[in-house]
Amino acid sequence: MSSRTLTRLSVVPAATAAIALSLVAPASAHVSATPSSAAAGSSTVVTFSVGHGCEESPTTQIEIQVPESVLSVTPTRNPFWEVESTIEQLDEPATDAHGNTVTERTASIVYTARTPLPDGQRDTFELSFTVPDAEGEVLAFPTIQTCEKGETAWTEVPAEGQDHDELENPAPSFEILPASEEDDHHDEGSAEESAEQTAEQTGAEADDAEDGAEEGDGTSALGWAGLAAGLLGLAAGGLALARTRTKP
């Protein structure tokens, strides 16, 4: 087979791969939300990923709108961005995850770039909060991406029965999973098991100390007995030597 033929054959899979990547890229370019835990009532850190600019224009600001069911969020600092929390008053007081009565909530978190994020680079933003106790609910975070030229509003939420992938600019979101009682039971069991192990270890150490003390007492007694026997032997030896010298 000639080198020219090999070259032509190698171009085919390369071209196919390029087409496949071009088809996958738009789907993976959405602003996404990845929680560390999605269980109802759990503490989580959600990572928002921004993968491109606005029509190749660098990104200058990211505004993440917080769902009404989330009362408070804590943003993670990012050295390339200035971060600001927008607070709004509640129509009626509410009770937070710690049982405290609150009259205001975090409405949005705004990251403003110190240096615009180039279109060919990505960055991530983290928010920490408690997942609402609403199993099965989809928690959406409409996000506005502002660029040097234009903006993209990632704010679309699928209607009932609509597929999330059908949306052109879907809002970052995730579904709240059932609260896990198994983890709580495991933690309690681990605590009890740890306490039992500590008690057993303490008892074992006490027994070892007692045995050591008894062994120490026995060793001391044997030492004194050996010393007495040695002194008696020395005295007997001295007496025998004296008798030998006194004989004519």
DOKOLFI-541071 format. One record per residue (C-alpha): residue number from 1; y, x negated, z. Coordinates in nm, 3 decimals. Each point is the difference from the previous one (the first is absolute). Layout:
<vextors>
+-----+---------+---------+---------+
: pos :      yy :      xx :      zz :
+-----+---------+---------+---------+
: NUM :       Y :       X :       Z :
...
+-----+---------+---------+---------+
</vextors>
This chain:
<vextors>
+-----+---------+---------+---------+
: pos :      yy :      xx :      zz :
+-----+---------+---------+---------+
:   1 :   0.000 :   0.000 :   0.000 :
:   2 :   0.337 :  -0.144 :  -0.100 :
:   3 :   0.285 :  -0.066 :   0.244 :
:   4 :   0.213 :   0.255 :  -0.188 :
:   5 :  -0.258 :   0.272 :   0.063 :
:   6 :  -0.019 :  -0.089 :   0.370 :
:   7 :   0.378 :   0.021 :   0.026 :
:   8 :   0.003 :   0.347 :  -0.156 :
:   9 :  -0.274 :   0.123 :   0.234 :
:  10 :   0.180 :  -0.134 :   0.307 :
:  11 :   0.319 :   0.186 :  -0.095 :
:  12 :  -0.175 :   0.340 :   0.015 :
:  13 :  -0.090 :   0.006 :   0.372 :
:  14 :   0.336 :  -0.155 :   0.086 :
:  15 :   0.184 :   0.276 :  -0.187 :
:  16 :  -0.222 :   0.264 :   0.161 :
:  17 :   0.077 :  -0.138 :   0.347 :
:  18 :   0.373 :   0.001 :  -0.075 :
:  19 :  -0.015 :   0.367 :  -0.104 :
:  20 :  -0.196 :   0.089 :   0.316 :
:  21 :   0.257 :  -0.175 :   0.219 :
:  22 :   0.286 :   0.177 :  -0.172 :
:  23 :  -0.165 :   0.336 :   0.071 :
:  24 :  -0.068 :  -0.079 :   0.367 :
:  25 :   0.337 :  -0.155 :   0.076 :
:  26 :   0.210 :   0.320 :   0.014 :
:  27 :  -0.240 :   0.164 :   0.247 :
:  28 :   0.007 :  -0.301 :   0.233 :
:  29 :   0.378 :  -0.038 :  -0.026 :
:  30 :   0.084 :   0.301 :   0.216 :
:  31 :   0.151 :  -0.051 :   0.342 :
:  32 :  -0.304 :   0.037 :   0.225 :
:  33 :  -0.059 :   0.059 :   0.373 :
:  34 :  -0.295 :  -0.161 :   0.178 :
:  35 :  -0.048 :   0.093 :   0.368 :
:  36 :  -0.192 :  -0.221 :   0.243 :
:  37 :  -0.130 :   0.323 :   0.155 :
:  38 :   0.027 :   0.357 :  -0.129 :
:  39 :  -0.163 :   0.182 :   0.294 :
:  40 :   0.200 :   0.278 :   0.164 :
:  41 :   0.180 :  -0.119 :   0.313 :
:  42 :  -0.067 :  -0.368 :  -0.067 :
:  43 :   0.255 :  -0.278 :  -0.020 :
:  44 :   0.030 :  -0.142 :  -0.350 :
:  45 :   0.195 :  -0.245 :  -0.212 :
:  46 :   0.061 :   0.124 :  -0.353 :
:  47 :   0.062 :  -0.262 :  -0.269 :
:  48 :   0.214 :   0.113 :  -0.296 :
:  49 :  -0.049 :  -0.213 :  -0.310 :
:  50 :   0.258 :  -0.028 :  -0.280 :
:  51 :  -0.145 :  -0.157 :  -0.313 :
:  52 :   0.279 :   0.006 :  -0.260 :
:  53 :   0.365 :   0.077 :  -0.065 :
:  54 :   0.168 :   0.287 :  -0.185 :
:  55 :  -0.061 :  -0.051 :  -0.370 :
:  56 :  -0.017 :  -0.377 :   0.063 :
:  57 :   0.319 :   0.006 :   0.209 :
:  58 :  -0.016 :  -0.182 :   0.340 :
:  59 :  -0.033 :   0.214 :   0.313 :
:  60 :   0.296 :   0.003 :   0.240 :
:  61 :  -0.093 :   0.271 :   0.253 :
:  62 :  -0.300 :   0.195 :   0.129 :
:  63 :   0.058 :   0.321 :   0.196 :
:  64 :  -0.312 :   0.142 :   0.169 :
:  65 :   0.042 :   0.360 :   0.116 :
:  66 :  -0.199 :   0.084 :   0.313 :
:  67 :  -0.198 :   0.330 :   0.015 :
:  68 :   0.137 :   0.259 :   0.244 :
:  69 :  -0.323 :  -0.006 :   0.201 :
:  70 :   0.063 :  -0.366 :   0.088 :
:  71 :   0.268 :  -0.031 :   0.266 :
:  72 :   0.041 :  -0.375 :   0.028 :
:  73 :  -0.090 :  -0.308 :  -0.204 :
:  74 :   0.047 :  -0.370 :   0.060 :
:  75 :   0.070 :  -0.208 :  -0.312 :
:  76 :  -0.127 :  -0.356 :  -0.036 :
:  77 :   0.263 :  -0.262 :  -0.078 :
:  78 :  -0.002 :  -0.157 :  -0.344 :
:  79 :   0.191 :  -0.328 :  -0.048 :
:  80 :   0.107 :   0.096 :  -0.353 :
:  81 :   0.139 :   0.341 :   0.098 :
:  82 :   0.244 :   0.159 :   0.243 :
:  83 :  -0.152 :   0.300 :   0.178 :
:  84 :   0.176 :   0.309 :   0.134 :
:  85 :  -0.133 :   0.317 :   0.164 :
:  86 :   0.159 :   0.337 :  -0.071 :
:  87 :  -0.012 :   0.235 :   0.298 :
:  88 :   0.044 :   0.379 :  -0.011 :
:  89 :   0.028 :   0.264 :   0.272 :
:  90 :  -0.282 :   0.250 :   0.046 :
:  91 :   0.072 :   0.373 :  -0.015 :
:  92 :  -0.206 :   0.038 :   0.317 :
:  93 :  -0.129 :  -0.258 :   0.251 :
:  94 :  -0.353 :  -0.126 :  -0.067 :
:  95 :  -0.267 :  -0.188 :   0.194 :
:  96 :  -0.103 :  -0.341 :  -0.131 :
:  97 :  -0.343 :  -0.164 :   0.016 :
:  98 :   0.074 :  -0.136 :   0.350 :
:  99 :   0.095 :   0.337 :   0.144 :
: 100 :   0.374 :  -0.069 :  -0.004 :
: 101 :   0.253 :   0.262 :  -0.107 :
: 102 :   0.209 :  -0.120 :  -0.294 :
: 103 :   0.300 :   0.151 :  -0.177 :
: 104 :   0.013 :  -0.227 :  -0.304 :
: 105 :  -0.235 :  -0.159 :  -0.252 :
: 106 :  -0.012 :  -0.280 :  -0.255 :
: 107 :   0.088 :   0.157 :  -0.335 :
: 108 :  -0.033 :  -0.308 :  -0.221 :
: 109 :  -0.026 :  -0.376 :  -0.010 :
: 110 :   0.217 :  -0.187 :  -0.250 :
: 111 :  -0.076 :  -0.355 :  -0.114 :
: 112 :   0.285 :  -0.168 :  -0.188 :
: 113 :  -0.080 :  -0.323 :  -0.185 :
: 114 :   0.190 :  -0.314 :   0.091 :
: 115 :  -0.107 :  -0.126 :  -0.341 :
: 116 :  -0.124 :   0.253 :  -0.259 :
: 117 :  -0.379 :   0.015 :  -0.040 :
: 118 :  -0.087 :  -0.113 :  -0.357 :
: 119 :  -0.193 :   0.243 :  -0.216 :
: 120 :  -0.296 :  -0.238 :  -0.030 :
: 121 :  -0.046 :  -0.033 :   0.377 :
: 122 :  -0.120 :   0.235 :   0.276 :
: 123 :   0.086 :   0.048 :   0.365 :
: 124 :  -0.126 :   0.206 :   0.295 :
: 125 :   0.167 :   0.195 :   0.280 :
: 126 :  -0.167 :   0.106 :   0.326 :
: 127 :   0.065 :   0.298 :   0.227 :
: 128 :  -0.172 :   0.051 :   0.336 :
: 129 :  -0.039 :   0.350 :   0.149 :
: 130 :  -0.243 :   0.250 :   0.151 :
: 131 :  -0.192 :   0.214 :  -0.249 :
: 132 :   0.072 :   0.373 :   0.064 :
: 133 :  -0.282 :   0.207 :   0.145 :
: 134 :  -0.048 :   0.192 :  -0.324 :
: 135 :  -0.347 :  -0.059 :  -0.139 :
: 136 :  -0.025 :   0.055 :  -0.376 :
: 137 :   0.376 :  -0.006 :  -0.061 :
: 138 :   0.135 :  -0.233 :  -0.268 :
: 139 :   0.276 :  -0.217 :   0.139 :
: 140 :   0.247 :  -0.081 :  -0.280 :
: 141 :   0.287 :  -0.251 :   0.013 :
: 142 :   0.240 :   0.067 :  -0.291 :
: 143 :   0.145 :  -0.336 :  -0.098 :
: 144 :   0.312 :  -0.078 :  -0.203 :
: 145 :  -0.006 :  -0.333 :  -0.183 :
: 146 :   0.348 :  -0.110 :  -0.104 :
: 147 :   0.043 :  -0.282 :  -0.254 :
: 148 :   0.288 :  -0.191 :  -0.154 :
: 149 :  -0.030 :   0.243 :  -0.291 :
: 150 :  -0.125 :   0.348 :   0.086 :
: 151 :  -0.243 :   0.121 :   0.264 :
: 152 :  -0.346 :   0.154 :   0.032 :
: 153 :  -0.065 :   0.290 :   0.236 :
: 154 :  -0.358 :  -0.016 :   0.125 :
: 155 :   0.027 :   0.348 :   0.147 :
: 156 :  -0.251 :   0.222 :  -0.180 :
: 157 :  -0.255 :   0.174 :   0.223 :
: 158 :  -0.302 :   0.166 :  -0.164 :
: 159 :  -0.014 :   0.378 :   0.013 :
: 160 :  -0.306 :   0.172 :   0.141 :
: 161 :  -0.296 :  -0.086 :  -0.221 :
: 162 :   0.193 :  -0.260 :  -0.198 :
: 163 :  -0.133 :  -0.353 :  -0.035 :
: 164 :   0.219 :  -0.275 :   0.144 :
: 165 :  -0.067 :  -0.217 :  -0.307 :
: 166 :   0.156 :   0.265 :  -0.227 :
: 167 :   0.345 :  -0.068 :   0.144 :
: 168 :   0.235 :  -0.238 :  -0.177 :
: 169 :   0.185 :  -0.117 :   0.311 :
: 170 :  -0.216 :   0.097 :   0.300 :
: 171 :   0.130 :  -0.049 :   0.353 :
: 172 :  -0.196 :  -0.252 :   0.210 :
: 173 :  -0.238 :   0.205 :   0.214 :
: 174 :  -0.331 :   0.014 :   0.184 :
: 175 :  -0.218 :   0.270 :   0.155 :
: 176 :  -0.028 :   0.029 :   0.378 :
: 177 :  -0.363 :  -0.042 :   0.107 :
: 178 :  -0.171 :   0.162 :   0.301 :
: 179 :   0.061 :  -0.164 :   0.336 :
: 180 :  -0.295 :  -0.220 :   0.098 :
: 181 :  -0.144 :   0.071 :   0.347 :
: 182 :  -0.265 :  -0.264 :  -0.055 :
: 183 :   0.256 :  -0.277 :   0.037 :
: 184 :   0.121 :   0.143 :   0.334 :
: 185 :  -0.355 :   0.031 :   0.131 :
: 186 :  -0.073 :  -0.349 :  -0.122 :
: 187 :   0.304 :  -0.132 :   0.183 :
: 188 :  -0.097 :   0.179 :   0.322 :
: 189 :  -0.358 :  -0.120 :  -0.033 :
: 190 :   0.121 :  -0.352 :  -0.065 :
: 191 :   0.219 :   0.012 :   0.310 :
: 192 :  -0.284 :   0.127 :   0.218 :
: 193 :  -0.240 :  -0.253 :  -0.149 :
: 194 :   0.253 :  -0.276 :   0.054 :
: 195 :   0.047 :   0.108 :   0.363 :
: 196 :  -0.377 :   0.002 :   0.055 :
: 197 :  -0.035 :  -0.342 :  -0.159 :
: 198 :   0.282 :  -0.132 :   0.220 :
: 199 :  -0.166 :   0.142 :   0.311 :
: 200 :  -0.334 :  -0.148 :  -0.099 :
: 201 :   0.158 :  -0.335 :  -0.072 :
: 202 :   0.186 :   0.006 :   0.331 :
: 203 :  -0.323 :   0.087 :   0.184 :
: 204 :  -0.186 :  -0.275 :  -0.180 :
: 205 :   0.270 :  -0.250 :   0.088 :
: 206 :  -0.015 :   0.111 :   0.364 :
: 207 :  -0.379 :  -0.044 :   0.003 :
: 208 :   0.033 :  -0.343 :  -0.156 :
: 209 :   0.258 :  -0.096 :   0.260 :
: 210 :  -0.227 :   0.121 :   0.282 :
: 211 :  -0.297 :  -0.186 :  -0.146 :
: 212 :   0.217 :  -0.309 :  -0.035 :
: 213 :   0.108 :   0.030 :   0.362 :
: 214 :  -0.362 :   0.033 :   0.115 :
: 215 :  -0.099 :  -0.295 :  -0.214 :
: 216 :   0.291 :  -0.195 :   0.141 :
: 217 :  -0.107 :   0.079 :   0.357 :
: 218 :  -0.357 :  -0.105 :  -0.079 :
: 219 :   0.116 :  -0.321 :  -0.162 :
: 220 :   0.218 :  -0.081 :   0.302 :
: 221 :  -0.291 :   0.055 :   0.239 :
: 222 :  -0.225 :  -0.224 :  -0.204 :
: 223 :   0.268 :  -0.267 :  -0.005 :
: 224 :   0.038 :   0.000 :   0.374 :
: 225 :  -0.376 :  -0.012 :   0.048 :
: 226 :  -0.028 :  -0.299 :  -0.234 :
: 227 :   0.278 :  -0.179 :   0.184 :
: 228 :  -0.171 :   0.055 :   0.336 :
: 229 :  -0.330 :  -0.127 :  -0.137 :
: 230 :   0.171 :  -0.307 :  -0.136 :
: 231 :   0.162 :  -0.077 :   0.336 :
: 232 :  -0.330 :   0.041 :   0.180 :
: 233 :  -0.168 :  -0.235 :  -0.248 :
: 234 :   0.275 :  -0.254 :   0.045 :
: 235 :  -0.034 :   0.015 :   0.379 :
: 236 :  -0.377 :  -0.039 :  -0.020 :
: 237 :   0.038 :  -0.298 :  -0.232 :
: 238 :   0.248 :  -0.166 :   0.234 :
: 239 :  -0.229 :   0.056 :   0.301 :
: 240 :  -0.296 :  -0.153 :  -0.180 :
: 241 :   0.207 :  -0.303 :  -0.098 :
: 242 :   0.113 :  -0.049 :   0.360 :
: 243 :  -0.359 :   0.010 :   0.128 :
: 244 :  -0.107 :  -0.259 :  -0.257 :
: 245 :   0.269 :  -0.245 :   0.109 :
: 246 :  -0.087 :   0.032 :   0.373 :
: 247 :  -0.364 :  -0.097 :  -0.050 :
: 248 :  -0.088 :  -0.368 :   0.085 :
+-----+---------+---------+---------+
</vextors>
